[in-house]
């Protein structure tokens, strides 16, 4: 299957070139004359362009060169005049008439829509009357019988599809517009607070209408319109469309049937599909209302900082006045004002240069925080391996000496293979810690695991 969306559109080349300032006025004149004079002469085009200041030095030769370029891009077609020539100069000049192609007319019509509706283009609307029109169009289509002419069937079919296209286009454009970043910025402005309720009412009324009309339309599409009936209607519409005389290639009956069947499938899925657009619109509208109210609440909260707090202070003073207990007054004051008196404690820095005997003696070490960016990795530093054997030897000798001093000081407390707790003098810290280690298992002395005799005495 060939992909038609990869081909280049030559007819739109004139919109973005260095000579666009000349090409666009030429083709806009073709569009303005469309329906009145479909064939234009070069002299008529030049006369129209001369009214603009940019074309004061523009000549007929320049115009013909531009017309040749536009013809190469399939924006216009050219045909030589077949009138009688009275002079050789007229015959040599080869007078031509020019006509814009259908593609160019559609492009200019679209550009005109952009220019005339630039402030509201794509804004759309939530037209509640379209549901009633679609309902009425379905009833008219359902009332078709064998006596109805194909032309009338075609008219009713086109009315239904036109109402549906307008509903789909306007609704999607409006919801896309109101969900855009520009709309969110406007919702955060103070001017939006005044119009907030109008938008809420507008969206709410549309949702209520959806909840009322959608079940009725679903019932009609699912129960009243059977596949056989739709096929008969499509046959009559195809019969009328093929009866219309057209130039060029004749329409294919199968292609027309496929297009009509797709049109009916789109309207059926829009209202009755498992993930129908009607349900999505109600969900999206509810989310927009909640988002809008959230923005308005945030804006109102930001404005509260500037309002007077006089009444709040009066209420707080009333609370203090009604409290008879000083303790309760102090508690309320601590919540409102904070702690009135604070104490700062300071102590000498603990020396941890030696062996750390307790966890609480460890100094707090600062923690370096790195970057929180995704994928960040700290750069490693290359360094050599230091030889600290001499320092390690010194630290080991110092530690062994310290342990020997602790042992000797403890042995001084042992008299006749025992330690009398009541006769102990003032102990040094190492002596006290060692004795505490010995008497710690005392509660287990009555159990099956008894401590050594010299510890329990």
LUMDREN-164121 format. One line per 3 residues: their letters; for each residue z, x, y of C-alpha. Coordinates in Angstrom, 3 decimals, decimal comma, always signed. Each point is the difference from the previous one (the first is absolute). Layout:
a> Z:X:Y  ...
***
This chain:
xxx> +0,000:+0,000:+0,000  -1,061:+1,426:+3,331  +2,694:+0,351:+2,668
xxx> -1,372:-1,416:+3,260  +2,959:+1,245:+2,042  -0,986:+3,667:-0,172
xxx> -3,266:-0,359:+1,910  -0,253:+0,928:+3,656  -0,529:-2,806:+2,561
xxx> -2,758:+1,308:+2,232  +0,028:-3,104:+2,195  +3,372:+1,058:+1,436
xxx> -1,020:+3,538:+0,976  -0,633:-1,056:+3,591  +3,717:-0,726:+0,555
xxx> +1,132:+3,620:-0,157  -2,567:+2,475:+1,306  -0,549:+2,021:+3,124
xxx> -2,446:-2,635:+1,284  +2,137:-3,015:-0,828  +0,245:-0,767:+3,724
xxx> -3,756:-0,772:-0,110  -0,316:-1,579:-3,464  +2,754:-2,576:+0,395
xxx> -1,307:-1,636:+3,217  -3,452:-0,242:-1,587  +1,191:-1,741:-3,141
xxx> +2,452:-2,179:+1,927  -2,963:-1,313:+2,003  -1,748:-0,837:-3,272
xxx> +3,101:-1,886:-1,107  +0,300:-1,917:+3,273  -3,641:-1,070:-0,209
xxx> +0,294:-0,952:-3,670  -0,923:-3,645:-0,390  -1,877:-0,091:+3,312
xxx> -2,469:+2,855:-0,250  -0,027:+1,631:-3,401  -2,837:+2,394:+0,944
xxx> +0,485:+2,259:+3,033  -2,322:+2,337:+1,830  +0,988:+3,479:+1,108
xxx> -0,540:-0,992:+3,635  +2,472:-2,881:-0,310  +2,622:+2,288:-1,540
xxx> -0,478:+2,637:+2,721  +0,311:-2,623:+2,739  +3,307:-1,105:-1,478
xxx> +1,332:+3,568:-0,263  -0,885:+0,864:+3,614  +2,796:-2,225:+1,274
xxx> +2,536:+2,567:-1,280  +0,733:+3,159:+1,982  -0,280:+2,244:-3,077
xxx> -3,701:-0,910:-0,407  -1,292:+0,754:+3,491  -2,096:+2,959:-1,203
xxx> -0,818:-1,618:-3,352  -3,742:-0,259:-0,640  -2,215:-2,027:-2,299
xxx> -0,683:+3,117:-2,078  +3,740:+0,555:-0,501  +0,316:-3,611:-1,081
xxx> -2,802:+0,258:-2,548  +1,575:+3,119:-1,498  +3,307:-1,829:-0,360
xxx> -1,753:-3,012:-1,528  -1,659:+2,287:-2,547  +3,407:+1,399:-0,961
xxx> +1,459:-3,496:-0,381  -2,968:-1,016:-2,094  +0,632:+2,974:-2,266
xxx> +3,589:-1,207:-0,448  -1,274:-3,502:-0,885  +1,598:-1,589:+3,039
xxx> -3,294:-1,407:+1,272  -3,462:-0,701:-1,328  -3,250:+0,622:+1,891
xxx> -3,296:-1,815:+0,052  -3,058:+0,721:+2,122  -1,217:-2,806:+2,239
xxx> -3,150:-1,724:-1,234  -1,170:-1,237:+3,417  -3,417:+0,878:+1,354
xxx> -0,222:+3,275:+1,873  -2,004:+0,088:+3,210  +0,112:+3,707:+0,743
xxx> -0,031:+3,222:-2,002  +3,395:+0,936:+1,474  +1,548:-3,196:-1,402
xxx> -1,451:+0,740:-3,435  +1,238:+3,610:+0,040  +3,499:-0,994:+1,140
xxx> +0,490:-2,006:-3,216  +2,269:-2,638:+1,388  +2,762:-0,890:-2,453
xxx> +2,491:-2,803:-0,383  +3,445:+0,707:-1,377  +2,398:-2,176:-1,968
xxx> +3,606:+0,712:-1,061  +0,748:-0,198:-3,710  +2,473:-2,480:-1,429
xxx> +2,403:+2,822:-0,819  +0,033:+1,122:+3,646  +0,630:-3,549:+1,257
xxx> +3,011:-0,292:-2,294  +1,374:+3,360:+1,170  -0,337:-0,946:+3,661
xxx> +1,546:-3,408:-0,653  +2,978:+1,709:-1,579  +0,292:+2,449:+2,906
xxx> -0,100:-2,877:+2,459  +2,881:-1,615:-1,877  +1,983:+3,213:+0,306
xxx> -0,698:+0,269:+3,725  +0,694:-3,611:+0,964  +3,125:-0,315:-2,170
xxx> +1,340:+3,516:+0,256  +3,503:-1,188:+0,940  +0,290:-2,435:-2,892
xxx> -2,513:+1,233:-2,557  +1,489:+0,057:-3,445  +3,065:-1,876:+1,228
xxx> -0,829:-3,119:-1,962  +2,283:-3,028:-0,081  +1,877:-2,279:-2,373
xxx> -2,148:-3,100:+0,393  +1,906:-2,819:-1,664  -2,871:-2,500:+0,409
xxx> -2,210:+1,932:-2,418  +2,039:-1,191:-2,973  -0,732:-3,621:+0,884
xxx> -3,680:+0,827:+0,503  -0,175:+1,729:-3,380  +1,710:-2,979:-1,600
xxx> -2,480:-2,397:+1,602  -2,957:+2,224:-0,988  +1,204:-0,006:-3,616
xxx> +0,223:-3,782:+0,048  -3,533:-0,226:+1,394  -1,231:+2,361:-2,709
xxx> +1,822:-2,019:-2,631  -1,663:-3,226:+1,220  -3,489:+1,278:-0,890
xxx> -1,879:-2,178:-2,456  -3,483:+0,007:-1,515  -1,424:-1,801:+3,038
xxx> +1,088:+2,779:+2,388  -2,918:+2,117:+1,190  +0,074:+3,797:-0,541
xxx> -0,123:+0,516:+3,772  +3,233:-1,996:+0,422  +1,637:+1,870:-2,885
xxx> -0,962:+3,282:+1,639  +1,491:-1,134:+3,332  +3,324:-0,984:-1,575
xxx> +0,134:+3,247:-1,981  -0,637:+2,074:+3,129  +2,660:-1,942:+1,940
xxx> +2,584:+0,791:-2,665  -0,888:+3,686:-0,182  -0,104:+0,361:+3,772
xxx> +3,499:-1,450:+0,382  +1,253:+2,238:-2,781  -1,588:+3,136:+1,497
xxx> +1,559:-0,774:+3,355  +3,415:-0,525:-1,599  -0,188:+3,231:-1,982
xxx> -1,327:+2,078:+2,887  +2,320:-1,337:+2,700  +3,118:+0,142:-2,142
xxx> -0,600:+3,521:-1,301  -0,888:+1,273:+3,477  +3,127:-1,539:+1,540
xxx> +2,380:+1,312:-2,633  -1,589:+3,451:+0,158  +0,331:-0,030:+3,770
xxx> +3,637:-1,108:+0,010  +0,860:+2,611:-2,649  -1,597:+2,860:+1,920
xxx> +1,872:+2,844:+1,686  -0,984:-1,344:+3,431  +1,664:-3,334:-0,785
xxx> +3,150:+1,771:-1,190  +0,158:+1,978:+3,237  -0,307:-3,237:+1,961
xxx> +2,776:-1,600:-2,073  +2,309:+2,848:+1,058  -0,590:-0,695:+3,714
xxx> +2,350:-2,061:+2,148  -2,808:-2,343:+1,026  -0,326:-1,113:-3,625
xxx> +3,488:-1,524:-0,006  -1,237:-2,824:+2,229  -2,959:-0,792:-2,301
xxx> +1,796:+0,580:-3,270  +0,815:-3,638:-0,713  -3,580:-1,097:+0,688
xxx> -1,314:+2,358:-2,662  +2,703:-1,061:-2,463  -0,905:-3,658:+0,495
xxx> -3,712:+0,761:-0,357  +0,440:+1,836:-3,304  +2,578:-2,463:-1,318
xxx> -2,218:-3,022:+0,664  -2,884:+1,684:-1,803  +2,170:+0,804:-3,024
xxx> +1,286:-3,577:-0,163  -3,570:-1,277:+0,119  -0,989:+2,410:-2,774
xxx> +2,822:-1,248:-2,198  -1,169:-3,575:+0,580  -3,787:+0,398:-0,292
xxx> -0,369:+2,658:-2,692  +1,219:-2,200:-2,911  -2,390:-2,769:+1,048
xxx> -2,970:+2,365:+0,151  +0,976:+1,617:-3,296  +0,118:-3,394:-1,711
xxx> -3,425:-0,952:+1,323  -1,625:+3,315:-0,967  +1,548:+0,176:-3,473
xxx> -0,048:-3,664:-1,053  -2,789:-1,730:+1,886  -2,732:+2,672:-0,082
xxx> -1,116:+0,759:-3,545  -2,396:+2,823:-0,888  -2,777:-2,454:-0,932
xxx> +0,294:-1,736:+3,348  -0,082:+3,289:+1,936  -3,073:+1,108:-1,970
xxx> -1,832:-3,213:+0,960  +0,861:+0,470:+3,657  -1,184:+3,622:-0,095
xxx> -3,277:-1,097:-1,606  -0,690:-2,381:+2,869  +0,911:+2,604:+2,632
xxx> -2,314:+2,511:-1,687  -2,762:-2,591:-0,108  +0,217:-0,560:+3,737
xxx> +0,230:+3,716:+0,903  -3,076:+0,813:-2,089  -1,898:-2,803:+1,759
xxx> +0,409:+1,735:+3,383  -3,166:+1,888:+0,913  +0,659:+3,689:+0,667
xxx> -2,212:+2,968:+0,647  +0,204:+2,977:-2,265  +1,315:+0,075:-3,544
xxx> +0,951:-3,345:-1,502  +3,654:-0,554:-0,810  +1,080:+0,306:-3,616
xxx> +1,621:-3,080:-1,508  +2,455:+2,087:-2,027  +1,014:+2,079:+3,032
xxx> +0,661:-3,111:+2,086  +2,041:-1,576:-2,812  +2,069:+3,157:-0,365
xxx> +0,723:+0,108:+3,731  +1,037:-3,671:+0,072  +2,145:+0,423:-3,083
xxx> +1,721:+2,995:+1,638  +0,642:-2,090:+3,113  +1,680:-2,710:-2,061
xxx> +2,008:+2,577:-1,961  +1,284:+1,536:+3,229  +1,293:-3,318:+1,338
xxx> +1,545:-0,855:-3,386  +1,785:+3,352:-0,286  +1,155:-0,205:+3,639
xxx> +1,942:-3,202:-0,703  +0,591:-0,084:-3,779  -0,080:+3,606:-1,205
xxx> +2,941:+1,617:-1,761  +0,347:+2,404:+2,914  -1,578:-2,337:+2,539
xxx> -0,494:+0,861:+3,641  +1,922:-3,152:+0,956  +3,145:+1,329:-1,718
xxx> -0,485:+3,437:+1,497  -0,367:-1,498:+3,464  +3,277:-1,903:-0,331
xxx> +1,747:+3,153:-1,226  -1,498:+2,162:+2,726  +0,825:-2,550:+2,690
xxx> +3,649:-0,094:-1,122  +0,183:+3,799:+0,119  -1,466:+0,023:+3,502
xxx> +2,595:-2,521:+1,203  +2,852:+2,063:-1,464  -1,369:+3,212:+1,466
xxx> -0,450:-1,613:+3,395  +3,558:-1,374:+0,027  +1,303:+3,410:-1,082
xxx> -1,805:+1,670:+2,885  +1,326:-2,599:+2,437  +3,556:+0,459:-1,300
xxx> -0,299:+3,762:+0,352  -1,258:-0,368:+3,559  +2,819:-2,363:+0,928
xxx> +2,571:+2,393:-1,474  -1,381:+2,827:+2,095  +0,413:-2,142:+3,100
xxx> +3,661:-0,723:-0,844  +0,976:+3,507:+1,119  -0,775:-0,922:+3,591
xxx> +1,979:-3,247:+0,147  +3,511:-0,340:+1,446  +2,950:+0,489:-2,376
xxx> +2,447:-1,796:+2,303  +0,562:-2,989:-2,314  +0,592:+2,255:-2,984
xxx> +2,689:+1,914:+1,891  +1,653:-3,278:+0,972  +0,073:-1,086:-3,654
xxx> +1,450:+3,361:-1,044  +2,713:-0,240:+2,665  +0,847:-3,481:-1,287
xxx> +0,515:+1,408:-3,507  +2,395:+2,647:+1,317  +1,868:-2,607:+2,046
xxx> +0,589:-2,240:-3,030  +1,462:+2,839:-2,162  +3,825:+0,101:+0,133
xxx> +0,532:+2,931:-2,374  -0,482:+3,511:+1,370  -1,067:+1,291:-3,401
xxx> -2,842:-2,518:-0,205  -0,996:+0,866:+3,557  -0,174:+3,664:-0,968
xxx> -2,164:-0,842:-3,011  -2,415:-2,032:+2,145  -0,118:+2,748:+2,598
xxx> -0,803:+2,576:-2,675  -2,978:-2,110:-1,085  -1,269:-0,673:+3,526
xxx> +0,861:+3,197:+1,850  +0,727:+2,487:-2,746  +2,952:+2,282:-0,832
xxx> +1,848:+0,777:+3,289  +1,709:+3,221:-1,155  -1,454:+2,745:-2,173
xxx> +1,454:+3,223:-1,395  -1,882:+3,192:-0,698  +1,252:+2,326:-2,726
xxx> -0,854:+3,699:-0,086  +0,954:+2,765:-2,412  -0,813:+3,589:-0,628
xxx> -3,099:+0,779:-1,966  +0,710:+0,556:-3,673  -0,821:+3,455:-1,254
xxx> -2,258:-0,295:-3,029  -0,913:+3,635:-0,244  +1,961:+0,338:-3,240
xxx> +0,051:-2,068:-3,146  -0,071:-3,776:+0,669  +2,919:-1,621:-1,799
xxx> -0,704:-3,666:+0,915  -3,060:-2,129:+0,613  +1,329:-1,139:+3,373
xxx> +0,113:+3,578:+1,190  -3,797:+0,185:-0,006  -1,519:+0,046:+3,488
xxx> -2,572:-2,620:+0,918  -3,445:+1,476:-0,126  -2,745:-1,336:+2,279
xxx> -2,937:-1,609:-1,777  -3,378:+0,777:+1,454  -2,300:-3,034:+0,143
xxx> -3,702:+0,533:-0,491  -2,967:-2,069:+1,066  -0,344:-3,577:-1,405
xxx> -3,785:-0,033:+0,183  -1,754:-0,973:-3,257  -1,108:+3,024:-1,947
xxx> +2,077:+2,450:+2,059  +1,085:+3,153:-1,829  +2,208:+2,663:+1,510
xxx> -1,496:+3,448:+0,122  +1,656:+2,475:-2,288  +1,002:+3,455:+1,204
xxx> -0,822:+3,060:-2,028  +2,828:+2,492:-0,365  +0,944:+2,799:-2,322
xxx> +2,837:+0,066:-2,535  +3,010:+1,744:+1,547  +2,057:+2,469:-2,051
xxx> +3,662:-1,082:+0,467  +1,584:+1,874:-2,887  +2,305:+1,986:+2,282
xxx> +1,201:-3,127:+1,810  +0,464:-1,860:-3,287  +2,088:+2,858:-1,353
xxx> +2,204:-0,005:+3,091  +0,488:-3,800:-0,197  +0,874:+0,210:-3,706
xxx> +2,594:+2,770:+0,599  +1,510:-2,001:+2,879  +0,233:-3,107:-2,172
xxx> +1,601:+1,854:-2,915  +2,536:+1,615:+2,338  +0,868:-3,396:+1,483
xxx> +0,508:-1,510:-3,458  +2,261:+2,882:-1,021  +2,172:-0,486:+3,094
xxx> +0,326:-3,715:-0,799  +0,987:+0,818:-3,582  +2,663:+2,519:+1,035
xxx> +1,490:-2,352:+2,577  +0,299:-2,716:-2,633  +1,565:+2,286:-2,607
xxx> +2,837:+0,685:+2,448  +1,091:-3,626:-0,397  +0,527:+0,248:-3,777
xxx> +3,567:+0,888:-0,983  +0,889:+0,195:-3,712  -3,314:-1,642:-0,992
xxx> +0,634:-3,037:+2,170  -0,242:-1,259:+3,535  +2,921:-1,862:+1,526
xxx> -1,488:-2,432:+2,504  +3,298:-0,560:+1,827  +0,512:+3,746:+0,652
xxx> -3,524:+0,728:+1,323  -0,245:+1,554:+3,471  -2,647:-0,918:+2,565
xxx> -3,261:+0,397:-1,858  -3,302:+1,320:+1,182  -3,064:-2,156:-0,363
xxx> -1,371:+1,715:-3,155  +3,441:-0,254:-1,674  +0,337:-3,696:+0,878
xxx> -3,483:-0,857:-1,295  +0,642:+1,792:-3,303  +3,311:-1,842:-0,572
xxx> -1,691:-3,347:+0,758  -2,635:+0,793:-2,612  +2,749:+0,666:-2,573
xxx> +2,033:-3,162:+0,592  -3,000:-2,317:+0,275  -0,022:-0,961:-3,760
xxx> +3,726:-1,063:+0,109  -0,737:-3,748:-0,541  -1,550:+0,889:-3,356
xxx> +3,106:+1,791:-1,309  +1,212:-3,049:-1,893  -3,322:-0,517:-1,707
xxx> -1,719:+1,602:-2,925  -1,379:+2,837:+2,108  +2,951:+1,879:+1,382
xxx> -0,271:+2,718:+2,630  +1,368:+3,469:-0,651  +3,807:+0,229:+0,095
xxx> +0,164:+2,276:+2,971  -1,984:-2,571:+2,113  +2,170:-3,015:-0,819
x> +3,349:+1,624:+0,838
***
